Amino acid sequence: MHQPKRWHALTGKGMCAIMWFWVLYRAKQDGPVVLGWRHPWEGHENHSHGHVHSDEVLSPTHHS
């Protein structure tokens, strides 16, 4: 077998590192959900991200 060029080896190692950083980052973010330790919607009740909850929606008769 021939030896790969240096830039091929470095590019491969760099791409491998990026892949593992991404896998570990996603495992940190989604691991408990994937393993069934919590539901995806848990932990978002107290955060205000501009979402309107069903009990906060005004009915059409309550216009200001």
mmCIF file as gemmi writes it, N, C-alpha and C atoms, coordinates in Angstrom:
data_model
loop_
_atom_site.group_PDB
_atom_site.id
_atom_site.type_symbol
_atom_site.label_atom_id
_atom_site.label_alt_id
_atom_site.label_comp_id
_atom_site.label_asym_id
_atom_site.label_entity_id
_atom_site.label_seq_id
_atom_site.pdbx_PDB_ins_code
_atom_site.Cartn_x
_atom_site.Cartn_y
_atom_site.Cartn_z
_atom_site.occupancy
_atom_site.B_iso_or_equiv
_atom_site.pdbx_formal_charge
_atom_site.auth_seq_id
_atom_site.auth_asym_id
_atom_site.pdbx_PDB_model_num
ATOM 1 N N . MET Axp A 1 ? 0.833 -1.192 0 1 0 ? 1 A 1
ATOM 2 C CA . MET Axp A 1 ? 0 0 0 1 0 ? 1 A 1
ATOM 3 C C . MET Axp A 1 ? 0.871 1.247 0 1 0 ? 1 A 1
ATOM 4 N N . HIS Axp A 2 ? 0.416 2.24 -0.689 1 0 ? 2 A 1
ATOM 5 C CA . HIS Axp A 2 ? 1.167 3.493 -0.709 1 0 ? 2 A 1
ATOM 6 C C . HIS Axp A 2 ? 0.757 4.367 0.484 1 0 ? 2 A 1
ATOM 7 N N . GLN Axp A 3 ? 1.627 5.243 0.876 1 0 ? 3 A 1
ATOM 8 C CA . GLN Axp A 3 ? 1.352 6.159 1.981 1 0 ? 3 A 1
ATOM 9 C C . GLN Axp A 3 ? 0.517 7.339 1.475 1 0 ? 3 A 1
ATOM 10 N N . PRO Axp A 4 ? -0.491 7.757 2.241 1 0 ? 4 A 1
ATOM 11 C CA . PRO Axp A 4 ? -1.284 8.918 1.809 1 0 ? 4 A 1
ATOM 12 C C . PRO Axp A 4 ? -0.45 10.189 1.911 1 0 ? 4 A 1
ATOM 13 N N . LYS Axp A 5 ? -0.829 11.166 1.12 1 0 ? 5 A 1
ATOM 14 C CA . LYS Axp A 5 ? -0.141 12.452 1.202 1 0 ? 5 A 1
ATOM 15 C C . LYS Axp A 5 ? -0.435 13.091 2.545 1 0 ? 5 A 1
ATOM 16 N N . ARG Axp A 6 ? 0.465 13.964 2.957 1 0 ? 6 A 1
ATOM 17 C CA . ARG Axp A 6 ? 0.342 14.572 4.282 1 0 ? 6 A 1
ATOM 18 C C . ARG Axp A 6 ? -0.972 15.339 4.439 1 0 ? 6 A 1
ATOM 19 N N . TRP Axp A 7 ? -1.373 16.084 3.414 1 0 ? 7 A 1
ATOM 20 C CA . TRP Axp A 7 ? -2.603 16.867 3.551 1 0 ? 7 A 1
ATOM 21 C C . TRP Axp A 7 ? -3.831 15.974 3.628 1 0 ? 7 A 1
ATOM 22 N N . HIS Axp A 8 ? -3.802 14.788 3.013 1 0 ? 8 A 1
ATOM 23 C CA . HIS Axp A 8 ? -4.908 13.84 3.139 1 0 ? 8 A 1
ATOM 24 C C . HIS Axp A 8 ? -5.032 13.354 4.582 1 0 ? 8 A 1
ATOM 25 N N . ALA Axp A 9 ? -3.905 13.015 5.176 1 0 ? 9 A 1
ATOM 26 C CA . ALA Axp A 9 ? -3.912 12.513 6.556 1 0 ? 9 A 1
ATOM 27 C C . ALA Axp A 9 ? -4.378 13.602 7.527 1 0 ? 9 A 1
ATOM 28 N N . LEU Axp A 10 ? -3.885 14.826 7.345 1 0 ? 10 A 1
ATOM 29 C CA . LEU Axp A 10 ? -4.284 15.919 8.238 1 0 ? 10 A 1
ATOM 30 C C . LEU Axp A 10 ? -5.761 16.284 8.069 1 0 ? 10 A 1
ATOM 31 N N . THR Axp A 11 ? -6.22 16.295 6.824 1 0 ? 11 A 1
ATOM 32 C CA . THR Axp A 11 ? -7.636 16.591 6.577 1 0 ? 11 A 1
ATOM 33 C C . THR Axp A 11 ? -8.519 15.518 7.195 1 0 ? 11 A 1
ATOM 34 N N . GLY Axp A 12 ? -8.123 14.262 7.05 1 0 ? 12 A 1
ATOM 35 C CA . GLY Axp A 12 ? -8.89 13.168 7.643 1 0 ? 12 A 1
ATOM 36 C C . GLY Axp A 12 ? -8.942 13.257 9.156 1 0 ? 12 A 1
ATOM 37 N N . LYS Axp A 13 ? -7.822 13.582 9.783 1 0 ? 13 A 1
ATOM 38 C CA . LYS Axp A 13 ? -7.801 13.716 11.247 1 0 ? 13 A 1
ATOM 39 C C . LYS Axp A 13 ? -8.641 14.909 11.699 1 0 ? 13 A 1
ATOM 40 N N . GLY Axp A 14 ? -8.566 15.997 10.941 1 0 ? 14 A 1
ATOM 41 C CA . GLY Axp A 14 ? -9.375 17.168 11.281 1 0 ? 14 A 1
ATOM 42 C C . GLY Axp A 14 ? -10.862 16.889 11.163 1 0 ? 14 A 1
ATOM 43 N N . MET Axp A 15 ? -11.275 16.228 10.088 1 0 ? 15 A 1
ATOM 44 C CA . MET Axp A 15 ? -12.685 15.883 9.907 1 0 ? 15 A 1
ATOM 45 C C . MET Axp A 15 ? -13.152 14.902 10.978 1 0 ? 15 A 1
ATOM 46 N N . CYS Axp A 16 ? -12.277 13.979 11.356 1 0 ? 16 A 1
ATOM 47 C CA . CYS Axp A 16 ? -12.604 13.032 12.429 1 0 ? 16 A 1
ATOM 48 C C . CYS Axp A 16 ? -12.815 13.774 13.75 1 0 ? 16 A 1
ATOM 49 N N . ALA Axp A 17 ? -11.954 14.746 14.037 1 0 ? 17 A 1
ATOM 50 C CA . ALA Axp A 17 ? -12.089 15.523 15.269 1 0 ? 17 A 1
ATOM 51 C C . ALA Axp A 17 ? -13.395 16.312 15.271 1 0 ? 17 A 1
ATOM 52 N N . ILE Axp A 18 ? -13.723 16.937 14.127 1 0 ? 18 A 1
ATOM 53 C CA . ILE Axp A 18 ? -14.982 17.688 14.035 1 0 ? 18 A 1
ATOM 54 C C . ILE Axp A 18 ? -16.168 16.765 14.257 1 0 ? 18 A 1
ATOM 55 N N . MET Axp A 19 ? -16.126 15.572 13.663 1 0 ? 19 A 1
ATOM 56 C CA . MET Axp A 19 ? -17.217 14.616 13.83 1 0 ? 19 A 1
ATOM 57 C C . MET Axp A 19 ? -17.399 14.243 15.302 1 0 ? 19 A 1
ATOM 58 N N . TRP Axp A 20 ? -16.297 13.934 16.003 1 0 ? 20 A 1
ATOM 59 C CA . TRP Axp A 20 ? -16.416 13.526 17.399 1 0 ? 20 A 1
ATOM 60 C C . TRP Axp A 20 ? -16.857 14.675 18.293 1 0 ? 20 A 1
ATOM 61 N N . PHE Axp A 21 ? -16.387 15.905 18.01 1 0 ? 21 A 1
ATOM 62 C CA . PHE Axp A 21 ? -16.887 17.051 18.778 1 0 ? 21 A 1
ATOM 63 C C . PHE Axp A 21 ? -18.386 17.198 18.585 1 0 ? 21 A 1
ATOM 64 N N . TRP Axp A 22 ? -18.863 17.017 17.356 1 0 ? 22 A 1
ATOM 65 C CA . TRP Axp A 22 ? -20.291 17.141 17.074 1 0 ? 22 A 1
ATOM 66 C C . TRP Axp A 22 ? -21.081 16.018 17.769 1 0 ? 22 A 1
ATOM 67 N N . VAL Axp A 23 ? -20.58 14.79 17.693 1 0 ? 23 A 1
ATOM 68 C CA . VAL Axp A 23 ? -21.268 13.666 18.336 1 0 ? 23 A 1
ATOM 69 C C . VAL Axp A 23 ? -21.366 13.891 19.844 1 0 ? 23 A 1
ATOM 70 N N . LEU Axp A 24 ? -20.275 14.316 20.472 1 0 ? 24 A 1
ATOM 71 C CA . LEU Axp A 24 ? -20.286 14.53 21.917 1 0 ? 24 A 1
ATOM 72 C C . LEU Axp A 24 ? -21.162 15.725 22.302 1 0 ? 24 A 1
ATOM 73 N N . TYR Axp A 25 ? -21.17 16.767 21.483 1 0 ? 25 A 1
ATOM 74 C CA . TYR Axp A 25 ? -22.038 17.917 21.746 1 0 ? 25 A 1
ATOM 75 C C . TYR Axp A 25 ? -23.506 17.501 21.679 1 0 ? 25 A 1
ATOM 76 N N . ARG Axp A 26 ? -23.872 16.743 20.651 1 0 ? 26 A 1
ATOM 77 C CA . ARG Axp A 26 ? -25.262 16.309 20.523 1 0 ? 26 A 1
ATOM 78 C C . ARG Axp A 26 ? -25.623 15.318 21.629 1 0 ? 26 A 1
ATOM 79 N N . ALA Axp A 27 ? -24.69 14.487 22.049 1 0 ? 27 A 1
ATOM 80 C CA . ALA Axp A 27 ? -24.956 13.562 23.15 1 0 ? 27 A 1
ATOM 81 C C . ALA Axp A 27 ? -25.227 14.339 24.43 1 0 ? 27 A 1
ATOM 82 N N . LYS Axp A 28 ? -24.496 15.429 24.631 1 0 ? 28 A 1
ATOM 83 C CA . LYS Axp A 28 ? -24.733 16.269 25.81 1 0 ? 28 A 1
ATOM 84 C C . LYS Axp A 28 ? -26.118 16.901 25.735 1 0 ? 28 A 1
ATOM 85 N N . GLN Axp A 29 ? -26.523 17.345 24.555 1 0 ? 29 A 1
ATOM 86 C CA . GLN Axp A 29 ? -27.806 18.014 24.39 1 0 ? 29 A 1
ATOM 87 C C . GLN Axp A 29 ? -28.982 17.039 24.407 1 0 ? 29 A 1
ATOM 88 N N . ASP Axp A 30 ? -28.87 15.92 23.688 1 0 ? 30 A 1
ATOM 89 C CA . ASP Axp A 30 ? -29.994 15.015 23.476 1 0 ? 30 A 1
ATOM 90 C C . ASP Axp A 30 ? -29.872 13.67 24.18 1 0 ? 30 A 1
ATOM 91 N N . GLY Axp A 31 ? -28.771 13.424 24.848 1 0 ? 31 A 1
ATOM 92 C CA . GLY Axp A 31 ? -28.555 12.123 25.464 1 0 ? 31 A 1
ATOM 93 C C . GLY Axp A 31 ? -29.651 11.665 26.399 1 0 ? 31 A 1
ATOM 94 N N . PRO Axp A 32 ? -30.083 12.5 27.369 1 0 ? 32 A 1
ATOM 95 C CA . PRO Axp A 32 ? -31.145 12.05 28.276 1 0 ? 32 A 1
ATOM 96 C C . PRO Axp A 32 ? -32.453 11.711 27.559 1 0 ? 32 A 1
ATOM 97 N N . VAL Axp A 33 ? -32.769 12.429 26.5 1 0 ? 33 A 1
ATOM 98 C CA . VAL Axp A 33 ? -33.993 12.14 25.745 1 0 ? 33 A 1
ATOM 99 C C . VAL Axp A 33 ? -33.847 10.822 25.003 1 0 ? 33 A 1
ATOM 100 N N . VAL Axp A 34 ? -32.71 10.612 24.354 1 0 ? 34 A 1
ATOM 101 C CA . VAL Axp A 34 ? -32.476 9.393 23.587 1 0 ? 34 A 1
ATOM 102 C C . VAL Axp A 34 ? -32.484 8.174 24.508 1 0 ? 34 A 1
ATOM 103 N N . LEU Axp A 35 ? -31.922 8.328 25.702 1 0 ? 35 A 1
ATOM 104 C CA . LEU Axp A 35 ? -31.867 7.213 26.647 1 0 ? 35 A 1
ATOM 105 C C . LEU Axp A 35 ? -33.154 7.035 27.431 1 0 ? 35 A 1
ATOM 106 N N . GLY Axp A 36 ? -34.125 7.942 27.246 1 0 ? 36 A 1
ATOM 107 C CA . GLY Axp A 36 ? -35.408 7.82 27.914 1 0 ? 36 A 1
ATOM 108 C C . GLY Axp A 36 ? -35.415 8.33 29.343 1 0 ? 36 A 1
ATOM 109 N N . TRP Axp A 37 ? -34.431 9.129 29.73 1 0 ? 37 A 1
ATOM 110 C CA . TRP Axp A 37 ? -34.358 9.655 31.084 1 0 ? 37 A 1
ATOM 111 C C . TRP Axp A 37 ? -35.265 10.856 31.282 1 0 ? 37 A 1
ATOM 112 N N . ARG Axp A 38 ? -35.619 11.561 30.202 1 0 ? 38 A 1
ATOM 113 C CA . ARG Axp A 38 ? -36.558 12.67 30.292 1 0 ? 38 A 1
ATOM 114 C C . ARG Axp A 38 ? -37.253 12.832 28.954 1 0 ? 38 A 1
ATOM 115 N N . HIS Axp A 39 ? -38.373 13.544 28.989 1 0 ? 39 A 1
ATOM 116 C CA . HIS Axp A 39 ? -39.116 13.814 27.768 1 0 ? 39 A 1
ATOM 117 C C . HIS Axp A 39 ? -38.558 15.059 27.097 1 0 ? 39 A 1
ATOM 118 N N . PRO Axp A 40 ? -38.69 15.166 25.774 1 0 ? 40 A 1
ATOM 119 C CA . PRO Axp A 40 ? -38.121 16.315 25.07 1 0 ? 40 A 1
ATOM 120 C C . PRO Axp A 40 ? -38.722 17.647 25.505 1 0 ? 40 A 1
ATOM 121 N N . TRP Axp A 41 ? -39.956 17.651 25.987 1 0 ? 41 A 1
ATOM 122 C CA . TRP Axp A 41 ? -40.615 18.896 26.36 1 0 ? 41 A 1
ATOM 123 C C . TRP Axp A 41 ? -40.363 19.29 27.812 1 0 ? 41 A 1
ATOM 124 N N . GLU Axp A 42 ? -39.687 18.473 28.589 1 0 ? 42 A 1
ATOM 125 C CA . GLU Axp A 42 ? -39.388 18.823 29.972 1 0 ? 42 A 1
ATOM 126 C C . GLU Axp A 42 ? -38.267 19.857 30.04 1 0 ? 42 A 1
ATOM 127 N N . GLY Axp A 43 ? -38.342 20.735 31.023 1 0 ? 43 A 1
ATOM 128 C CA . GLY Axp A 43 ? -37.297 21.708 31.236 1 0 ? 43 A 1
ATOM 129 C C . GLY Axp A 43 ? -37.468 22.989 30.461 1 0 ? 43 A 1
ATOM 130 N N . HIS Axp A 44 ? -38.567 23.145 29.742 1 0 ? 44 A 1
ATOM 131 C CA . HIS Axp A 44 ? -38.791 24.345 28.955 1 0 ? 44 A 1
ATOM 132 C C . HIS Axp A 44 ? -39.963 25.164 29.466 1 0 ? 44 A 1
ATOM 133 N N . GLU Axp A 45 ? -40.554 24.778 30.59 1 0 ? 45 A 1
ATOM 134 C CA . GLU Axp A 45 ? -41.738 25.472 31.089 1 0 ? 45 A 1
ATOM 135 C C . GLU Axp A 45 ? -41.413 26.871 31.603 1 0 ? 45 A 1
ATOM 136 N N . ASN Axp A 46 ? -40.252 27.063 32.193 1 0 ? 46 A 1
ATOM 137 C CA . ASN Axp A 46 ? -39.923 28.326 32.834 1 0 ? 46 A 1
ATOM 138 C C . ASN Axp A 46 ? -39.169 29.286 31.92 1 0 ? 46 A 1
ATOM 139 N N . HIS Axp A 47 ? -38.914 28.902 30.694 1 0 ? 47 A 1
ATOM 140 C CA . HIS Axp A 47 ? -38.148 29.751 29.793 1 0 ? 47 A 1
ATOM 141 C C . HIS Axp A 47 ? -39.094 30.524 28.893 1 0 ? 47 A 1
ATOM 142 N N . SER Axp A 48 ? -38.835 31.78 28.746 1 0 ? 48 A 1
ATOM 143 C CA . SER Axp A 48 ? -39.654 32.615 27.878 1 0 ? 48 A 1
ATOM 144 C C . SER Axp A 48 ? -38.923 32.816 26.56 1 0 ? 48 A 1
ATOM 145 N N . HIS Axp A 49 ? -39.405 32.172 25.512 1 0 ? 49 A 1
ATOM 146 C CA . HIS Axp A 49 ? -38.782 32.286 24.202 1 0 ? 49 A 1
ATOM 147 C C . HIS Axp A 49 ? -39.738 32.911 23.206 1 0 ? 49 A 1
ATOM 148 N N . GLY Axp A 50 ? -40.713 33.667 23.706 1 0 ? 50 A 1
ATOM 149 C CA . GLY Axp A 50 ? -41.663 34.279 22.808 1 0 ? 50 A 1
ATOM 150 C C . GLY Axp A 50 ? -42.793 33.357 22.411 1 0 ? 50 A 1
ATOM 151 N N . HIS Axp A 51 ? -42.888 32.204 23.018 1 0 ? 51 A 1
ATOM 152 C CA . HIS Axp A 51 ? -43.955 31.277 22.707 1 0 ? 51 A 1
ATOM 153 C C . HIS Axp A 51 ? -45.171 31.646 23.543 1 0 ? 51 A 1
ATOM 154 N N . VAL Axp A 52 ? -46.331 31.486 22.969 1 0 ? 52 A 1
ATOM 155 C CA . VAL Axp A 52 ? -47.575 31.758 23.686 1 0 ? 52 A 1
ATOM 156 C C . VAL Axp A 52 ? -48.177 30.426 24.066 1 0 ? 52 A 1
ATOM 157 N N . HIS Axp A 53 ? -48.465 30.272 25.36 1 0 ? 53 A 1
ATOM 158 C CA . HIS Axp A 53 ? -49.089 29.046 25.842 1 0 ? 53 A 1
ATOM 159 C C . HIS Axp A 53 ? -50.59 29.142 25.668 1 0 ? 53 A 1
ATOM 160 N N . SER Axp A 54 ? -51.261 28.013 25.63 1 0 ? 54 A 1
ATOM 161 C CA . SER Axp A 54 ? -52.689 27.99 25.338 1 0 ? 54 A 1
ATOM 162 C C . SER Axp A 54 ? -53.506 28.769 26.369 1 0 ? 54 A 1
ATOM 163 N N . ASP Axp A 55 ? -53.067 28.811 27.643 1 0 ? 55 A 1
ATOM 164 C CA . ASP Axp A 55 ? -53.816 29.555 28.648 1 0 ? 55 A 1
ATOM 165 C C . ASP Axp A 55 ? -53.562 31.059 28.563 1 0 ? 55 A 1
ATOM 166 N N . GLU Axp A 56 ? -52.574 31.474 27.766 1 0 ? 56 A 1
ATOM 167 C CA . GLU Axp A 56 ? -52.268 32.888 27.619 1 0 ? 56 A 1
ATOM 168 C C . GLU Axp A 56 ? -52.903 33.501 26.375 1 0 ? 56 A 1
ATOM 169 N N . VAL Axp A 57 ? -53.503 32.669 25.538 1 0 ? 57 A 1
ATOM 170 C CA . VAL Axp A 57 ? -54.095 33.155 24.294 1 0 ? 57 A 1
ATOM 171 C C . VAL Axp A 57 ? -55.404 33.85 24.617 1 0 ? 57 A 1
ATOM 172 N N . LEU Axp A 58 ? -55.576 35.051 24.099 1 0 ? 58 A 1
ATOM 173 C CA . LEU Axp A 58 ? -56.819 35.784 24.311 1 0 ? 58 A 1
ATOM 174 C C . LEU Axp A 58 ? -57.86 35.291 23.324 1 0 ? 58 A 1
ATOM 175 N N . SER Axp A 59 ? -59.077 35.2 23.804 1 0 ? 59 A 1
ATOM 176 C CA . SER Axp A 59 ? -60.147 34.803 22.899 1 0 ? 59 A 1
ATOM 177 C C . SER Axp A 59 ? -60.479 35.989 21.992 1 0 ? 59 A 1
ATOM 178 N N . PRO Axp A 60 ? -61.134 35.744 20.866 1 0 ? 60 A 1
ATOM 179 C CA . PRO Axp A 60 ? -61.409 36.833 19.911 1 0 ? 60 A 1
ATOM 180 C C . PRO Axp A 60 ? -62.287 37.94 20.498 1 0 ? 60 A 1
ATOM 181 N N . THR Axp A 61 ? -63.019 37.693 21.582 1 0 ? 61 A 1
ATOM 182 C CA . THR Axp A 61 ? -63.888 38.708 22.162 1 0 ? 61 A 1
ATOM 183 C C . THR Axp A 61 ? -63.149 39.64 23.116 1 0 ? 61 A 1
ATOM 184 N N . HIS Axp A 62 ? -61.883 39.384 23.396 1 0 ? 62 A 1
ATOM 185 C CA . HIS Axp A 62 ? -61.118 40.206 24.347 1 0 ? 62 A 1
ATOM 186 C C . HIS Axp A 62 ? -60.079 41.075 23.644 1 0 ? 62 A 1
ATOM 187 N N . HIS Axp A 63 ? -60.455 41.779 22.593 1 0 ? 63 A 1
ATOM 188 C CA . HIS Axp A 63 ? -59.51 42.661 21.915 1 0 ? 63 A 1
ATOM 189 C C . HIS Axp A 63 ? -59.333 43.935 22.701 1 0 ? 63 A 1
ATOM 190 N N . SER Axp A 64 ? -58.129 44.49 22.673 1 0 ? 64 A 1
ATOM 191 C CA . SER Axp A 64 ? -57.86 45.738 23.394 1 0 ? 64 A 1
ATOM 192 C C . SER Axp A 64 ? -58.026 46.92 22.483 1 0 ? 64 A 1
